[in-house]
Amino acid sequence: MTGFGVIDAQGSRQVYVASGCIRTAAKADLAGKLVEIFAGITEIIQQYSPQEMAIEKVFMAKSASSALKLGQARGAALVAGANLGLTVFEYEARKIKQAVVGTGAAEKSQVQHMVKTLLKLPAQPQQDAADALAIALCHINTQQNLSRIAGANSFRRGRMVSLGQHSGSEGKTDN
């Protein structure tokens, strides 16, 4: 499963636009799952017209097989974004958690809670969608800080899409 989140950066405010998960068919082979991820991300980008894309950097998975599958899924996502002209930014999981929760060792439930709070959502988003929204928040905060350091008067406003951890599985795209 691949979580996605779309946020508008409006000055120092971040406004929730959409989130959900891209689910792949359980019975599909690896190539079929990669096609579904690519198509799902392409559809999201075309629907929401973001200016940038952020994704979590690869981490060492529990097994070499899991790491390889994660890398392949990330590749499909990266190509979908680049194919539609988006600049793609990557962030480590610890940096994302640090930016959203305040500690790089935060639990997934803490990330969900802070995403809900920061974006003023009525309910906690599902875990993969919360991860994607956390990546978006990390990216926006990072870019705002870089703008301040560079002496820019204001942060560029715009929409961005982000993608959460790929954990493999069934279904269709949720919004």
Backbone as CSV, one residue per row, in Angstrom:
resi,resn,N_x,N_y,N_z,CA_x,CA_y,CA_z,C_x,C_y,C_z
1,MET,0.847,-1.169,0.000,0.000,0.000,0.000,0.895,1.235,0.000
2,THR,0.501,2.237,-0.736,1.230,3.492,-0.815,0.313,4.623,-0.375
3,GLY,0.682,5.292,0.696,-0.106,6.428,1.154,0.249,7.663,0.353
4,PHE,-0.733,8.560,0.183,-0.462,9.838,-0.465,-1.146,10.947,0.315
5,GLY,-0.592,12.126,0.204,-1.178,13.295,0.838,-0.942,14.506,-0.031
6,VAL,-1.915,15.376,-0.093,-1.802,16.614,-0.875,-2.113,17.774,0.065
7,ILE,-1.192,18.725,0.108,-1.324,19.889,0.984,-1.022,21.147,0.179
8,ASP,-1.776,22.202,0.465,-1.486,23.529,-0.089,-0.666,24.292,0.936
9,ALA,0.427,24.899,0.489,1.209,25.791,1.341,0.716,27.200,1.068
10,GLN,0.143,27.821,2.081,-0.379,29.185,1.942,0.355,30.056,2.948
11,GLY,1.513,30.561,2.527,2.365,31.315,3.444,2.865,30.381,4.529
12,SER,2.620,30.744,5.780,3.065,29.895,6.883,2.017,28.848,7.258
13,ARG,0.888,28.839,6.564,-0.173,27.862,6.833,-0.107,26.698,5.869
14,GLN,-0.449,25.527,6.366,-0.576,24.348,5.515,-2.037,23.924,5.550
15,VAL,-2.633,23.771,4.371,-4.041,23.444,4.268,-4.192,22.071,3.624
16,TYR,-4.900,21.201,4.307,-5.165,19.850,3.812,-6.003,19.914,2.542
17,VAL,-5.623,19.114,1.541,-6.387,19.024,0.301,-6.977,17.622,0.159
18,ALA,-6.134,16.584,0.267,-6.612,15.208,0.089,-5.562,14.237,0.626
19,SER,-6.006,13.026,0.901,-5.089,11.948,1.261,-5.802,10.624,1.053
20,GLY,-5.039,9.558,1.071,-5.595,8.227,0.899,-4.497,7.228,0.649
21,CYS,-4.873,6.096,0.088,-3.904,5.036,-0.194,-4.131,4.452,-1.576
22,ILE,-3.052,4.115,-2.209,-3.096,3.382,-3.468,-2.861,1.930,-3.084
23,ARG,-3.837,1.098,-3.351,-3.738,-0.318,-3.005,-3.586,-1.117,-4.293
24,THR,-2.701,-2.080,-4.267,-2.491,-2.918,-5.445,-3.192,-4.255,-5.262
25,ALA,-3.553,-4.868,-6.361,-4.248,-6.156,-6.332,-3.346,-7.222,-5.721
26,ALA,-3.883,-7.962,-4.767,-3.104,-8.986,-4.055,-2.566,-10.048,-5.002
27,LYS,-3.332,-10.372,-6.016,-2.932,-11.460,-6.912,-2.051,-10.994,-8.068
28,ALA,-1.831,-9.701,-8.184,-1.012,-9.175,-9.279,0.457,-9.533,-9.056
29,ASP,1.181,-9.761,-10.147,2.619,-9.989,-10.019,3.308,-8.651,-9.763
30,LEU,4.603,-8.673,-9.484,5.326,-7.455,-9.139,5.197,-6.390,-10.228
31,ALA,5.373,-6.778,-11.475,5.269,-5.800,-12.566,3.885,-5.167,-12.599
32,GLY,2.854,-5.964,-12.379,1.487,-5.443,-12.360,1.275,-4.465,-11.219
33,LYS,1.845,-4.772,-10.045,1.725,-3.868,-8.897,2.437,-2.545,-9.169
34,LEU,3.600,-2.607,-9.805,4.336,-1.388,-10.120,3.566,-0.518,-11.114
35,VAL,2.912,-1.155,-12.076,2.083,-0.424,-13.031,0.933,0.262,-12.291
36,GLU,0.308,-0.431,-11.335,-0.796,0.148,-10.564,-0.326,1.340,-9.733
37,ILE,0.847,1.235,-9.123,1.397,2.350,-8.346,1.676,3.538,-9.261
38,PHE,2.334,3.286,-10.378,2.632,4.348,-11.346,1.343,5.027,-11.815
39,ALA,0.347,4.224,-12.192,-0.919,4.776,-12.691,-1.659,5.554,-11.595
40,GLY,-1.653,5.025,-10.382,-2.333,5.705,-9.272,-1.707,7.050,-8.960
41,ILE,-0.388,7.094,-8.931,0.298,8.353,-8.632,0.119,9.350,-9.778
42,THR,0.181,8.851,-10.997,-0.059,9.710,-12.159,-1.451,10.334,-12.073
43,GLU,-2.450,9.539,-11.727,-3.832,10.033,-11.598,-3.941,11.106,-10.512
44,ILE,-3.295,10.881,-9.380,-3.338,11.846,-8.273,-2.696,13.163,-8.699
45,ILE,-1.547,13.074,-9.363,-0.848,14.282,-9.811,-1.697,15.039,-10.835
46,GLN,-2.304,14.318,-11.755,-3.139,14.980,-12.749,-4.387,15.604,-12.123
47,GLN,-4.951,14.948,-11.108,-6.154,15.464,-10.465,-5.883,16.706,-9.621
48,TYR,-4.773,16.712,-8.864,-4.528,17.799,-7.907,-3.498,18.833,-8.366
49,SER,-2.799,18.601,-9.445,-1.838,19.544,-10.031,-0.834,20.124,-9.031
50,PRO,-0.098,19.296,-8.320,0.906,19.824,-7.388,2.095,20.407,-8.143
51,GLN,2.844,21.297,-7.470,4.056,21.855,-8.055,5.292,21.044,-7.676
52,GLU,5.219,20.293,-6.569,6.360,19.523,-6.073,5.878,18.194,-5.516
53,MET,6.833,17.286,-5.344,6.537,15.970,-4.789,7.613,15.627,-3.765
54,ALA,7.215,15.041,-2.661,8.163,14.597,-1.637,7.882,13.137,-1.331
55,ILE,8.940,12.402,-1.032,8.825,10.969,-0.773,9.828,10.582,0.306
56,GLU,9.508,9.549,1.042,10.415,9.062,2.082,11.585,8.334,1.442
57,LYS,12.799,8.590,1.949,13.983,7.893,1.464,13.932,6.435,1.880
58,VAL,14.611,5.611,1.113,14.673,4.177,1.412,15.372,3.966,2.741
59,PHE,14.856,3.048,3.508,15.500,2.639,4.743,15.807,1.156,4.621
60,MET,16.612,0.657,5.499,16.917,-0.772,5.469,15.731,-1.540,6.027
61,ALA,15.125,-2.350,5.210,13.982,-3.149,5.631,14.475,-4.380,6.397
62,LYS,13.527,-5.146,6.913,13.866,-6.329,7.706,14.553,-7.400,6.865
63,SER,14.262,-7.422,5.576,14.884,-8.420,4.708,15.306,-7.775,3.391
64,ALA,16.245,-8.415,2.734,16.706,-7.910,1.438,15.561,-7.907,0.434
65,SER,14.711,-8.915,0.491,13.577,-9.008,-0.427,12.624,-7.831,-0.232
66,SER,12.329,-7.499,1.020,11.442,-6.360,1.309,12.072,-5.055,0.842
67,ALA,13.365,-4.890,1.078,14.064,-3.669,0.657,14.023,-3.528,-0.862
68,LEU,14.195,-4.638,-1.572,14.173,-4.606,-3.028,12.790,-4.211,-3.540
69,LYS,11.740,-4.807,-2.975,10.377,-4.476,-3.397,10.040,-3.023,-3.086
70,LEU,10.454,-2.548,-1.926,10.228,-1.152,-1.556,10.927,-0.228,-2.548
71,GLY,12.162,-0.549,-2.888,12.908,0.264,-3.846,12.246,0.294,-5.214
72,GLN,11.702,-0.842,-5.635,11.030,-0.890,-6.928,9.746,-0.056,-6.911
73,ALA,8.995,-0.134,-5.824,7.762,0.656,-5.702,8.096,2.152,-5.677
74,ARG,9.150,2.515,-4.949,9.586,3.914,-4.917,9.991,4.379,-6.317
75,GLY,10.657,3.498,-7.046,11.063,3.827,-8.411,9.866,4.154,-9.289
76,ALA,8.814,3.356,-9.175,7.595,3.615,-9.954,7.009,4.971,-9.566
77,ALA,7.010,5.274,-8.274,6.480,6.555,-7.794,7.333,7.718,-8.279
78,LEU,8.643,7.579,-8.184,9.546,8.642,-8.618,9.406,8.924,-10.109
79,VAL,9.296,7.867,-10.899,9.152,8.045,-12.346,7.826,8.718,-12.668
80,ALA,6.763,8.370,-11.948,5.463,9.014,-12.195,5.565,10.521,-11.961
81,GLY,6.187,10.918,-10.860,6.349,12.346,-10.579,7.235,13.039,-11.590
82,ALA,8.383,12.455,-11.870,9.321,13.066,-12.816,8.724,13.119,-14.224
83,ASN,7.978,12.096,-14.595,7.357,12.024,-15.913,6.378,13.182,-16.133
84,LEU,5.782,13.676,-15.048,4.836,14.789,-15.149,5.478,16.124,-14.779
85,GLY,6.817,16.140,-14.739,7.550,17.389,-14.572,7.703,17.906,-13.151
86,LEU,7.415,17.087,-12.147,7.556,17.544,-10.763,8.994,17.416,-10.279
87,THR,9.420,18.373,-9.492,10.683,18.249,-8.776,10.391,17.346,-7.591
88,VAL,11.247,16.347,-7.378,11.015,15.372,-6.319,12.053,15.559,-5.213
89,PHE,11.574,15.639,-3.979,12.424,15.780,-2.807,12.294,14.518,-1.962
90,GLU,13.393,14.125,-1.310,13.385,12.921,-0.477,13.818,13.276,0.938
91,TYR,13.161,12.640,1.926,13.456,12.890,3.334,13.560,11.576,4.093
92,GLU,14.501,11.529,5.041,14.660,10.355,5.894,13.512,10.294,6.895
93,ALA,13.139,9.080,7.295,12.037,8.878,8.234,12.272,9.640,9.538
94,ARG,13.485,9.624,10.055,13.771,10.312,11.320,13.568,11.823,11.193
95,LYS,13.952,12.379,10.044,13.770,13.823,9.831,12.290,14.169,9.751
96,ILE,11.504,13.311,9.111,10.061,13.537,8.989,9.422,13.543,10.375
97,LYS,9.741,12.532,11.170,9.187,12.437,12.529,9.636,13.622,13.381
98,GLN,10.891,14.016,13.246,11.420,15.167,13.993,10.653,16.433,13.636
99,ALA,10.394,16.631,12.349,9.711,17.837,11.890,8.258,17.902,12.348
100,VAL,7.600,16.754,12.449,6.172,16.734,12.757,5.894,16.531,14.246
101,VAL,6.650,15.641,14.871,6.389,15.284,16.274,7.369,15.952,17.232
102,GLY,8.582,16.190,16.758,9.601,16.779,17.619,10.660,15.795,18.053
103,THR,10.488,14.523,17.694,11.490,13.506,17.972,11.557,12.522,16.809
104,GLY,12.764,12.170,16.421,12.960,11.236,15.317,12.597,9.805,15.665
105,ALA,12.327,9.546,16.937,11.978,8.193,17.383,10.474,8.057,17.647
106,ALA,9.674,8.951,17.100,8.229,8.944,17.351,7.572,7.669,16.825
107,GLU,6.513,7.271,17.492,5.694,6.125,17.070,4.718,6.582,15.982
108,LYS,4.225,5.624,15.190,3.269,5.949,14.131,2.020,6.634,14.683
109,SER,1.558,6.212,15.860,0.367,6.817,16.455,0.612,8.288,16.795
110,GLN,1.839,8.629,17.199,2.172,10.027,17.493,2.167,10.856,16.210
111,VAL,2.678,10.268,15.125,2.672,10.957,13.825,1.231,11.210,13.401
112,GLN,0.375,10.194,13.509,-1.038,10.357,13.148,-1.680,11.483,13.946
113,HIS,-1.444,11.488,15.245,-2.045,12.503,16.116,-1.579,13.910,15.728
114,MET,-0.285,14.082,15.497,0.231,15.408,15.161,-0.235,15.870,13.783
115,VAL,-0.328,14.951,12.829,-0.841,15.308,11.501,-2.276,15.798,11.639
116,LYS,-3.082,15.070,12.405,-4.475,15.469,12.649,-4.527,16.867,13.272
117,THR,-3.684,17.107,14.262,-3.665,18.384,14.977,-3.175,19.526,14.085
118,LEU,-2.043,19.319,13.420,-1.451,20.384,12.606,-2.326,20.787,11.423
119,LEU,-3.008,19.807,10.840,-3.850,20.094,9.671,-5.316,20.310,10.039
120,LYS,-5.598,20.268,11.349,-6.962,20.495,11.850,-7.971,19.554,11.193
121,LEU,-7.622,18.270,11.151,-8.491,17.264,10.547,-9.541,16.813,11.563
122,PRO,-10.717,16.432,11.109,-11.768,15.994,12.033,-11.480,14.623,12.664
123,ALA,-10.663,13.805,12.008,-10.322,12.475,12.525,-8.901,12.132,12.093
124,GLN,-8.330,11.137,12.768,-6.977,10.723,12.395,-7.005,10.033,11.033
125,PRO,-6.088,10.407,10.146,-5.997,9.709,8.857,-5.420,8.314,9.069
126,GLN,-5.669,7.401,8.135,-5.075,6.071,8.253,-3.559,6.207,8.229
127,GLN,-2.849,5.202,8.733,-1.401,5.307,8.959,-0.601,5.694,7.728
128,ASP,-0.807,5.015,6.602,-0.013,5.323,5.408,-0.311,6.724,4.889
129,ALA,-1.569,7.157,4.961,-1.923,8.520,4.549,-1.316,9.533,5.516
130,ALA,-1.338,9.231,6.826,-0.727,10.127,7.820,0.767,10.259,7.567
131,ASP,1.431,9.156,7.225,2.854,9.207,6.905,3.099,10.130,5.715
132,ALA,2.267,10.014,4.683,2.427,10.857,3.498,2.192,12.329,3.834
133,LEU,1.180,12.607,4.635,0.921,13.990,5.045,2.063,14.535,5.898
134,ALA,2.654,13.670,6.729,3.809,14.078,7.542,4.992,14.436,6.644
135,ILE,5.187,13.682,5.580,6.263,13.988,4.627,6.009,15.357,3.997
136,ALA,4.754,15.626,3.641,4.408,16.929,3.051,4.689,18.060,4.036
137,LEU,4.291,17.877,5.295,4.546,18.898,6.309,6.042,19.113,6.509
138,CYS,6.812,18.031,6.541,8.268,18.124,6.669,8.846,18.912,5.494
139,HIS,8.394,18.597,4.299,8.903,19.274,3.104,8.594,20.767,3.140
140,ILE,7.374,21.108,3.445,6.990,22.517,3.480,7.817,23.268,4.525
141,ASN,7.947,22.686,5.712,8.734,23.328,6.768,10.199,23.477,6.364
142,THR,10.751,22.456,5.732,12.146,22.501,5.283,12.335,23.606,4.244
143,GLN,11.433,23.686,3.291,11.550,24.696,2.243,11.373,26.109,2.809
144,GLN,10.463,26.274,3.771,10.292,27.581,4.403,11.559,27.987,5.147
145,ASN,12.155,27.046,5.864,13.397,27.346,6.593,14.525,27.695,5.629
146,LEU,14.640,26.984,4.531,15.676,27.287,3.540,15.457,28.676,2.938
147,SER,14.189,29.036,2.710,13.880,30.368,2.182,14.294,31.450,3.165
148,ARG,14.019,31.216,4.457,14.406,32.202,5.476,15.918,32.344,5.548
149,ILE,16.625,31.242,5.498,18.086,31.264,5.554,18.655,32.024,4.357
150,ALA,18.036,31.821,3.209,18.500,32.479,1.987,18.090,33.950,1.935
151,GLY,17.290,34.400,2.902,16.901,35.800,2.954,15.697,36.140,2.111
152,ALA,14.953,35.135,1.697,13.757,35.412,0.909,12.718,36.083,1.795
153,ASN,11.947,36.992,1.221,10.922,37.693,1.984,9.727,36.818,2.297
154,SER,9.408,35.887,1.400,8.261,35.022,1.651,8.473,33.681,0.974
155,PHE,7.815,32.677,1.502,7.862,31.335,0.948,6.869,31.251,-0.200
156,ARG,7.302,30.634,-1.275,6.438,30.457,-2.441,5.222,29.625,-2.051
157,ARG,4.069,30.082,-2.437,2.848,29.331,-2.181,2.705,28.258,-3.236
158,GLY,2.065,27.170,-2.889,1.839,26.150,-3.893,1.318,24.868,-3.297
159,ARG,1.008,23.955,-4.159,0.458,22.664,-3.778,1.533,21.616,-3.944
160,MET,1.557,20.672,-3.020,2.521,19.594,-3.140,1.869,18.280,-2.796
161,VAL,2.369,17.212,-3.412,1.909,15.853,-3.144,3.058,15.108,-2.503
162,SER,2.740,14.219,-1.593,3.771,13.404,-0.972,3.295,11.967,-0.897
163,LEU,4.261,11.071,-0.788,3.969,9.647,-0.780,4.563,9.004,0.451
164,GLY,3.778,8.179,1.115,4.224,7.476,2.311,4.804,6.122,1.985
165,GLN,5.048,5.381,3.023,5.701,4.085,2.911,4.893,3.112,2.087
166,HIS,5.561,2.341,1.284,4.924,1.301,0.484,5.009,0.013,1.293
167,SER,3.852,-0.582,1.591,3.877,-1.807,2.348,3.139,-2.933,1.649
168,GLY,2.998,-2.842,0.432,2.527,-3.887,-0.458,1.055,-4.103,-0.572
169,SER,-0.045,-4.222,-1.130,-1.220,-5.051,-1.003,-2.380,-4.771,-1.904
170,GLU,-3.567,-4.954,-1.412,-4.765,-5.088,-2.244,-5.545,-3.798,-2.410
171,GLY,-6.424,-3.751,-3.422,-7.438,-2.741,-3.491,-7.285,-1.698,-4.556
172,LYS,-7.856,-0.518,-4.310,-7.881,0.580,-5.265,-7.498,1.874,-4.584
173,THR,-7.571,2.968,-5.310,-7.225,4.280,-4.761,-8.388,4.826,-3.934
174,ASP,-8.066,5.342,-2.728,-9.050,5.990,-1.859,-8.786,7.485,-1.888
175,ASN,-9.800,8.299,-1.735,-9.610,9.756,-1.602,-10.227,10.224,-0.329
